[in-house]
Amino acid sequence: MSAGQVIFLLVGAVTLGSGIAAVNARKMLHAALWLVLSLLGVAFIFALLEASFFAVVQVLVYIGAIAILIIFAVMLSRSSLTDEGTQTNPRWWLAALGLLILFVGICAAILLWPKVTSIPAPLPASATDLATLGKELVNPNGYLVPFELSSILLLATLVGAIYTAVEKKEEIKK
């Protein structure tokens, strides 16, 4: 096993562990911080796979915008910051069984696929051309609409967080 594979497995374990911790956290702020660590692990995996653009986008968009927006929403809303109820569903074993079946199915499909052991060819130089990707993001026939819809979604989330915070303050004053 090479050093790159060991690092990949360690980062994968940290990412998976922080994702599980985010789901099981009793405090919303702690869950948001675990989510940031999980998203950072995904960005690190992108960097290990030499997908530098996706690693930077992961850090800027998901960690820098969405996760911080969630943290601000939690801090502004001042709603119940702790979860008093139970954290587990009585039928959790059904989800675990389904996950195990899915995992075995994916492993079997990968192992039975003949090209899984072949070494992939390196990407051509044009595949990592960020200028072409940037032009496609703002091209009306390309990805302009999804790009703008994601910005509207982020704006709506921010407005909703502010509205919720202002509404809670008015209830407290009465």
Steps between C-alpha positions, in 0.01 A plus 500: 500500500646835398512813714234663282262213561559515877433874501187446291370239745577719803329803348206281399469368855513852647243621246267210573547535877430872496190441286371251755584742782310777319190282485528389863592836656255623762580869448430665164818705507709188561322325214582793269866490603518124439345566160779748424761234585322246283487741205866583552579129479316481168703796372819323609394187312441713190853638543641148534325404177662802330167670440624836623207701365247285684710518818501880485128513421432264791685731737360826364139404435419226747722593793536871436140568413248231586649367825572849631147601399365208703710607799371858469142374473540293815657788687244756378191292559579424864258215480545192710869438458488159665299198402317362799346201323650167412757497221421153364207357316366169636524351151860606435592143420290513180710788371819318604386184319416699186836672516679167536315356200584810296866484606530132404331570166735786419806297602385207286438728201845656535679168540316339209565793267798406279646851473529553874859377511618700200695820555313803366662715236610846612265784424576704190618857553170638371306319774650718773458828311321724750437771241279261304319398817448865596356579158260205532380624839387832354393371158120527458502164321725346767469514878383859548153409627616249768774743601250783550246272670760399758570867575125566540476199734782637717338844507162350597664305780664813636175700482316214675757492779470874553119484493501220757739693725293820483176308566649335810620837636149647466351205691756547778416872534127429548 
